[in-house]
Amino acid sequence: MVQLIKKDVAFNLKWALLLVLIAVIMPVVFYIDRGETRLILWVYVIGNVLANSHFVSKSCYLDDGAQTRKFLASLPVTRAQLVASKYLLGLLCAVISIALTSLSSFALGLRPSVQGALIAATYLLLYYSIFLGVFLRFNYSSAEKANTSLMMLTVMSVFILDRSGIHLDGMTIDPAALIAGLGTAALIYAASLFMSINVKWGRFSFHISRTE
């Protein structure tokens, strides 16, 4: 699976670099704009949504092509390994982007938001559960529609909350609720992975015979 992930990085390098750039730059933009010491919630949520919106998506787009499917079919890997590599890639992107946002804020002298990091992690687990689940069952076009809908819903929700008097920089959520939400998202992620491996149609269908 490591080699499959390396393939995705090599074939989509500019999108991988964009993920890194956005994760690092978002706290900088906030710092210049606000000049505050706190890293508010929307920097984590919106920043990591944007950072994770292209790299895995573009790797799936590439794998949806006939030539890439032929290449994958020639590799000595099973369908389970192919599917698991996508979910592992999504998990790595989420962890790396959140970590880079936190490190960037530390470098600027800001206080990272643990609450923001947990909410962003919860969202990204749910996002990849849906996006990869749709892609591996149907096709890239359907997954991209789900991707666009999720991004629009998230941005609109954060904007509405911030403009309705529930200011995100002052909002606090019970830590137990945050941990419960993250745990639930992790279970959904694992369930999506399991179902994607065992589905009998969709992407990578040419590998089904190797896992039966």
BADRENKOL-813627 format. One record per residue: z, y, x of N, C-alpha, C, O in turn; residue in one letter. Coordinates in steps of 0.2 Angstrom, whole numbers, padded with zeros to 4 digits, always signed. Layout:
N
ZYXZYXZYXZYXa
...
This chain:
212
+0000-0006+0004+0000+0000+0000+0000+0006+0004-0003+0011+0002m
+0003+0006+0010+0003+0012+0015-0004+0014+0016-0005+0020+0017v
-0008+0009+0018-0015+0010+0019-0019+0014+0014-0023+0018+0015q
-0017+0012+0008-0020+0014+0002-0018+0022+0001-0022+0026-0001l
-0012+0023+0002-0010+0030+0002-0013+0034+0007-0015+0040+0006i
-0014+0031+0013-0017+0035+0019-0024+0036+0017-0027+0042+0019k
-0027+0032+0013-0034+0033+0011-0034+0039+0006-0039+0043+0007k
-0030+0039+0002-0030+0045-0003-0029+0052+0001-0032+0057-0001d
-0024+0052+0006-0023+0058+0009-0029+0060+0013-0031+0066+0013v
-0032+0055+0017-0038+0056+0021-0044+0059+0017-0047+0063+0019a
-0045+0056+0011-0051+0058+0007-0049+0064+0003-0054+0067+0000f
-0043+0066+0002-0041+0072-0002-0037+0077+0002-0032+0079-0001n
-0038+0078+0008-0034+0081+0013-0033+0089+0011-0027+0091+0011l
-0038+0092+0008-0037+0099+0006-0032+0100+0001-0029+0105+0000k
-0032+0095-0004-0028+0095-0010-0021+0093-0008-0016+0096-0010w
-0020+0089-0003-0013+0088+0000-0011+0094+0003-0005+0095+0003a
-0015+0097+0007-0013+0104+0010-0011+0109+0005-0006+0113+0006l
-0015+0109+0000-0013+0114-0005-0006+0113-0009-0003+0117-0010l
-0005+0106-0010+0002+0104-0012+0007+0107-0008+0012+0110-0010l
+0007+0106-0001+0012+0109+0004+0012+0116+0004+0017+0119+0004v
+0006+0119+0003+0006+0127+0004+0010+0130-0002+0014+0134-0002l
+0008+0127-0008+0011+0130-0014+0019+0129-0014+0022+0134-0016i
+0021+0123-0012+0028+0122-0012+0032+0126-0007+0037+0128-0009a
+0029+0128-0002+0032+0132+0003+0031+0140+0001+0036+0143+0002v
+0026+0142-0002+0024+0149-0003+0028+0151-0009+0030+0157-0010i
+0029+0147-0014+0032+0149-0021+0039+0153-0020+0040+0159-0022m
+0044+0150-0015+0050+0154-0014+0048+0161-0011+0052+0166-0012p
+0043+0161-0006+0042+0167-0003+0039+0173-0008+0041+0178-0007v
+0035+0171-0012+0032+0175-0017+0038+0178-0021+0038+0184-0023v
+0043+0173-0024+0048+0175-0027+0053+0180-0024+0055+0185-0026f
+0054+0179-0017+0058+0183-0013+0055+0190-0012+0059+0195-0013y
+0049+0191-0011+0045+0197-0010+0046+0201-0017+0047+0207-0017i
+0045+0197-0023+0044+0201-0029+0051+0203-0032+0052+0208-0035d
+0056+0199-0031+0063+0200-0033+0068+0203-0028+0072+0207-0030r
+0067+0200-0022+0072+0202-0017+0079+0200-0019+0084+0203-0016g
+0080+0195-0023+0086+0192-0024+0088+0186-0019+0084+0184-0015e
+0094+0184-0020+0097+0178-0015+0097+0172-0019+0097+0167-0016t
+0096+0172-0026+0096+0166-0030+0089+0163-0031+0084+0167-0032r
+0088+0157-0030+0081+0154-0032+0081+0152-0039+0084+0146-0040l
+0078+0155-0043+0079+0154-0050+0075+0148-0053+0071+0145-0049i
+0077+0146-0059+0074+0139-0061+0066+0139-0061+0063+0134-0059l
+0063+0144-0063+0056+0144-0064+0052+0143-0058+0046+0140-0058w
+0055+0145-0052+0052+0144-0046+0051+0137-0044+0046+0134-0042v
+0056+0133-0046+0056+0126-0045+0051+0122-0050+0047+0118-0048y
+0052+0124-0056+0048+0121-0062+0041+0123-0061+0036+0118-0060v
+0039+0129-0061+0032+0131-0061+0029+0130-0054+0023+0127-0054i
+0033+0131-0049+0030+0130-0042+0028+0122-0041+0023+0121-0039g
+0033+0118-0043+0031+0111-0042+0026+0108-0047+0023+0103-0045n
+0026+0111-0053+0020+0109-0058+0014+0110-0055+0009+0106-0055v
+0013+0117-0052+0007+0119-0049+0005+0114-0043+0000+0112-0041l
+0010+0113-0038+0009+0110-0032+0007+0102-0034+0003+0100-0030a
+0009+0099-0039+0008+0093-0040+0002+0092-0045+0000+0086-0048n
-0002+0097-0047-0007+0097-0052-0014+0094-0050-0018+0093-0054s
-0015+0094-0043-0021+0092-0040-0022+0086-0036-0027+0082-0037h
-0017+0085-0031-0018+0080-0026-0019+0073-0029-0024+0070-0028f
-0014+0071-0033-0015+0064-0036-0021+0064-0041-0024+0059-0042v
-0022+0069-0045-0027+0070-0049-0034+0069-0046-0038+0065-0048s
-0035+0072-0040-0041+0072-0037-0042+0065-0034-0048+0062-0033k
-0037+0062-0032-0037+0055-0029-0039+0050-0034-0043+0045-0033s
-0037+0051-0041-0039+0047-0046-0046+0048-0048-0050+0044-0050c
-0048+0055-0048-0055+0056-0049-0060+0053-0044-0065+0050-0046y
-0058+0052-0038-0062+0049-0033-0062+0042-0034-0068+0038-0034l
-0057+0039-0036-0056+0031-0038-0060+0030-0044-0062+0024-0045d
-0062+0035-0048-0065+0033-0054-0073+0033-0053-0076+0031-0058d
-0075+0034-0047-0082+0034-0046-0084+0027-0044-0080+0023-0041g
-0090+0025-0045-0093+0018-0044-0093+0016-0037-0091+0010-0036a
-0094+0021-0033-0094+0019-0025-0087+0017-0023-0086+0013-0019q
-0083+0021-0025-0076+0020-0023-0073+0014-0026-0069+0010-0023t
-0075+0012-0032-0073+0006-0035-0075+0000-0031-0072-0005-0030r
-0082+0000-0029-0085-0005-0025-0081-0006-0018-0080-0011-0016k
-0079+0000-0015-0075+0000-0009-0068-0003-0010-0066-0007-0006f
-0065-0001-0016-0058-0004-0017-0059-0012-0018-0054-0016-0016l
-0064-0014-0022-0065-0021-0023-0066-0025-0017-0065-0031-0017a
-0069-0022-0011-0070-0025-0005-0063-0026-0001-0063-0030+0004s
-0058-0023-0003-0052-0023+0001-0048-0029-0001-0048-0031-0007l
-0044-0032+0004-0040-0038+0003-0033-0036-0001-0028-0037+0002p
-0034-0032-0007-0028-0030-0010-0028-0032-0017-0034-0033-0020v
-0022-0033-0021-0022-0035-0028-0022-0029-0032-0021-0023-0030t
-0023-0030-0038-0023-0024-0043-0016-0021-0043-0015-0015-0044r
-0011-0026-0043-0004-0023-0043-0003-0018-0037+0001-0013-0038a
-0005-0020-0031-0005-0015-0025-0008-0009-0026-0006-0003-0025q
-0014-0009-0029-0018-0003-0031-0014+0002-0035-0014+0008-0034l
-0012-0001-0041-0008+0003-0046-0002+0005-0043+0000+0011-0044v
+0002+0001-0040+0008+0003-0037+0007+0009-0032+0012+0013-0031a
+0002+0009-0028+0001+0014-0023+0000+0021-0026+0002+0026-0023s
-0003+0021-0032-0004+0027-0036+0003+0030-0038+0004+0036-0037k
+0007+0025-0041+0014+0028-0043+0018+0030-0037+0022+0034-0037y
+0017+0026-0031+0021+0028-0025+0019+0035-0023+0023+0039-0020l
+0012+0036-0023+0009+0042-0021+0012+0048-0025+0014+0053-0022l
+0013+0047-0032+0015+0052-0036+0023+0053-0034+0025+0059-0034g
+0026+0048-0033+0034+0049-0032+0034+0053-0025+0039+0057-0024l
+0030+0051-0020+0031+0055-0014+0029+0062-0014+0032+0066-0011l
+0024+0063-0018+0022+0070-0019+0027+0074-0022+0029+0080-0021c
+0031+0071-0027+0036+0075-0031+0042+0076-0026+0045+0082-0026a
+0044+0071-0022+0050+0072-0017+0048+0077-0012+0052+0081-0010v
+0042+0077-0009+0040+0081-0004+0039+0088-0006+0042+0093-0003i
+0036+0089-0012+0036+0096-0015+0042+0100-0016+0044+0105-0014s
+0047+0096-0019+0054+0099-0020+0057+0100-0014+0061+0105-0013i
+0057+0095-0009+0060+0096-0003+0058+0102+0001+0061+0106+0004a
+0051+0103+0001+0048+0109+0004+0050+0115+0001+0051+0120+0005l
+0050+0116-0005+0053+0122-0009+0060+0123-0007+0061+0129-0006t
+0064+0118-0006+0071+0119-0004+0071+0122+0003+0075+0126+0004s
+0068+0119+0007+0068+0121+0014+0065+0128+0015+0068+0132+0019l
+0060+0129+0011+0057+0136+0012+0062+0141+0010+0063+0147+0013s
+0066+0140+0004+0071+0144+0002+0077+0145+0007+0079+0151+0008s
+0079+0139+0010+0084+0140+0015+0082+0145+0021+0086+0149+0023f
+0075+0144+0023+0073+0148+0028+0073+0155+0027+0073+0160+0031a
+0072+0157+0020+0072+0164+0018+0079+0167+0017+0080+0172+0015l
+0084+0162+0017+0091+0164+0016+0093+0164+0008+0098+0167+0006g
+0089+0160+0004+0090+0160-0003+0094+0154-0004+0095+0149+0000l
+0097+0154-0010+0101+0148-0012+0097+0143-0017+0096+0145-0022r
+0095+0138-0014+0091+0133-0019+0095+0131-0025+0101+0131-0025p
+0091+0130-0030+0094+0128-0037+0094+0120-0037+0089+0117-0038s
+0100+0117-0037+0100+0110-0038+0098+0109-0045+0095+0104-0046v
+0100+0113-0050+0098+0112-0057+0090+0112-0057+0087+0108-0061q
+0087+0117-0054+0080+0118-0054+0077+0112-0051+0072+0109-0054g
+0079+0109-0046+0077+0103-0042+0077+0097-0047+0072+0093-0047a
+0082+0096-0050+0083+0090-0055+0079+0091-0061+0076+0086-0063l
+0078+0097-0064+0073+0098-0069+0066+0096-0067+0062+0093-0071i
+0064+0099-0061+0058+0098-0059+0056+0091-0057+0051+0088-0059a
+0061+0087-0054+0060+0080-0053+0059+0076-0060+0055+0072-0060a
+0063+0078-0065+0063+0075-0071+0056+0076-0074+0053+0071-0077t
+0054+0082-0074+0047+0083-0077+0041+0080-0073+0037+0077-0076y
+0042+0080-0066+0036+0076-0063+0036+0069-0064+0031+0066-0064l
+0042+0066-0064+0042+0059-0066+0039+0057-0073+0035+0052-0073l
+0040+0061-0078+0037+0061-0084+0030+0062-0084+0025+0059-0087l
+0028+0067-0080+0021+0069-0079+0017+0064-0076+0011+0062-0079y
+0019+0061-0071+0015+0056-0068+0015+0049-0072+0010+0045-0072y
+0021+0048-0075+0021+0042-0080+0015+0042-0085+0012+0037-0086s
+0014+0048-0088+0009+0049-0093+0002+0049-0090-0003+0046-0092i
+0001+0054-0085-0005+0055-0081-0008+0048-0079-0014+0046-0080f
-0004+0045-0075-0006+0038-0072-0007+0033-0077-0012+0029-0076l
-0003+0033-0082-0003+0028-0087-0010+0028-0091-0013+0023-0092g
-0012+0035-0093-0018+0036-0096-0024+0034-0092-0029+0031-0094v
-0024+0036-0085-0029+0035-0081-0030+0027-0080-0036+0025-0080f
-0025+0024-0079-0026+0017-0077-0028+0012-0084-0030+0007-0083l
-0027+0015-0089-0029+0012-0096-0036+0014-0098-0039+0010-0101r
-0037+0020-0097-0044+0023-0100-0048+0025-0094-0052+0021-0091f
-0048+0032-0093-0052+0035-0088-0049+0041-0085-0045+0044-0088n
-0053+0044-0080-0050+0050-0077-0051+0056-0082-0046+0060-0083y
-0056+0056-0086-0057+0062-0091-0051+0062-0096-0048+0067-0097s
-0049+0056-0099-0043+0056-0103-0037+0058-0100-0033+0062-0103s
-0036+0056-0094-0030+0058-0090-0030+0065-0088-0025+0068-0088a
-0036+0068-0087-0036+0075-0085-0034+0080-0092-0031+0085-0091e
-0036+0077-0097-0035+0081-0104-0027+0081-0105-0024+0086-0107k
-0024+0075-0103-0017+0074-0104-0013+0079-0099-0008+0082-0100a
-0016+0079-0092-0014+0084-0087-0014+0091-0089-0009+0094-0089n
-0020+0093-0092-0020+0100-0094-0015+0102-0100-0012+0107-0100t
-0015+0097-0105-0010+0098-0110-0003+0099-0108+0001+0103-0110s
-0001+0094-0103+0006+0094-0101+0007+0101-0097+0013+0104-0098l
+0003+0103-0093+0004+0109-0089+0004+0115-0094+0009+0120-0093m
+0000+0116-0099+0000+0121-0103+0007+0121-0107+0010+0127-0108m
+0009+0116-0109+0015+0115-0113+0021+0117-0109+0025+0121-0111l
+0021+0115-0103+0027+0117-0098+0027+0124-0097+0032+0128-0097t
+0021+0127-0095+0021+0134-0093+0023+0139-0099+0026+0143-0099v
+0020+0137-0105+0022+0140-0111+0029+0140-0113+0032+0145-0115m
+0032+0134-0112+0039+0133-0114+0043+0137-0109+0048+0140-0112s
+0042+0137-0103+0046+0141-0098+0045+0149-0100+0050+0152-0100v
+0039+0151-0101+0038+0158-0103+0041+0160-0109+0045+0165-0109f
+0041+0156-0114+0044+0157-0121+0052+0158-0120+0055+0162-0122i
+0055+0153-0116+0062+0153-0115+0064+0159-0111+0069+0163-0113l
+0060+0161-0106+0062+0167-0102+0061+0173-0106+0065+0178-0104d
+0057+0174-0111+0056+0180-0115+0060+0180-0121+0060+0185-0125r
+0063+0175-0123+0067+0175-0129+0074+0176-0128+0078+0176-0133s
+0076+0178-0122+0083+0180-0121+0087+0175-0117+0092+0176-0115g
+0084+0169-0117+0087+0163-0114+0085+0163-0106+0080+0159-0104i
+0087+0168-0102+0085+0169-0096+0086+0163-0091+0091+0161-0091h
+0081+0161-0088+0081+0155-0084+0086+0155-0078+0089+0151-0076l
+0086+0162-0076+0090+0162-0070+0098+0162-0071+0102+0161-0067d
+0099+0163-0078+0106+0162-0080+0108+0156-0084+0114+0155-0086g
+0103+0152-0085+0104+0146-0090+0107+0141-0086+0105+0139-0080m
+0112+0138-0088+0116+0132-0085+0115+0126-0090+0116+0127-0096t
+0115+0120-0087+0114+0114-0091+0120+0109-0088+0121+0109-0082i
+0123+0106-0092+0128+0101-0090+0125+0096-0085+0120+0093-0086d
+0128+0096-0079+0126+0091-0074+0125+0084-0076+0121+0080-0074p
+0130+0082-0080+0129+0075-0083+0123+0074-0087+0119+0069-0087a
+0121+0079-0091+0114+0079-0095+0108+0079-0090+0103+0075-0091a
+0109+0083-0085+0103+0083-0080+0102+0076-0076+0097+0074-0076l
+0108+0073-0075+0107+0066-0071+0105+0061-0076+0101+0057-0075i
+0107+0061-0083+0105+0057-0088+0098+0058-0089+0094+0053-0090a
+0095+0064-0089+0088+0065-0090+0084+0062-0084+0079+0059-0086g
+0086+0063-0078+0083+0061-0073+0083+0053-0073+0077+0050-0071l
+0088+0050-0074+0088+0043-0075+0084+0040-0080+0080+0035-0079g
+0083+0043-0086+0079+0041-0091+0072+0042-0089+0068+0038-0090t
+0070+0047-0086+0063+0049-0083+0061+0043-0078+0056+0041-0078a
+0066+0041-0074+0065+0036-0069+0064+0029-0072+0059+0026-0070a
+0067+0028-0077+0066+0022-0081+0059+0022-0084+0056+0017-0084l
+0057+0027-0087+0051+0028-0090+0045+0027-0085+0040+0024-0086i
+0046+0030-0079+0042+0029-0074+0041+0022-0072+0035+0020-0071y
+0046+0018-0071+0046+0011-0069+0042+0007-0075+0039+0003-0073a
+0044+0009-0081+0041+0006-0087+0033+0007-0087+0029+0002-0088a
+0031+0013-0085+0024+0015-0085+0021+0011-0079+0015+0008-0080s
+0024+0010-0074+0021+0007-0068+0020-0001-0070+0015-0004-0069l
+0025-0004-0073+0025-0011-0075+0019-0012-0080+0016-0017-0079f
+0019-0008-0085+0014-0009-0090+0007-0007-0087+0002-0011-0089m
+0006-0003-0082-0001-0001-0079-0003-0007-0075-0009-0009-0075s
+0002-0011-0072+0000-0017-0068-0002-0022-0072-0007-0026-0070i
+0001-0023-0078+0000-0029-0082-0005-0028-0088-0007-0033-0091n
-0008-0022-0088-0013-0020-0094-0019-0024-0092-0021-0025-0086v
-0023-0027-0097-0029-0031-0095-0036-0027-0096-0041-0030-0097k
-0035-0021-0096-0042-0017-0096-0040-0010-0092-0035-0009-0090w
-0045-0006-0092-0045+0000-0089-0047+0000-0081-0051-0004-0079g
-0044+0005-0077-0046+0006-0070-0044+0000-0066-0039-0003-0068r
-0048-0001-0061-0046-0007-0057-0047-0014-0060-0044-0019-0058f
-0051-0014-0066-0051-0020-0069-0054-0026-0065-0053-0032-0067s
-0058-0024-0060-0061-0029-0056-0056-0033-0051-0058-0038-0048f
-0050-0031-0052-0045-0034-0048-0040-0039-0052-0036-0042-0049h
-0042-0039-0058-0037-0043-0063-0037-0050-0061-0032-0053-0061i
-0043-0053-0059-0043-0060-0057-0039-0061-0051-0037-0067-0051s
-0037-0057-0047-0033-0058-0041-0026-0058-0043-0022-0061-0039r
-0024-0056-0048-0017-0056-0050-0015-0061-0055-0009-0062-0057t
-0020-0064-0058-0019-0070-0063-0018-0076-0060-0017-0081-0063e
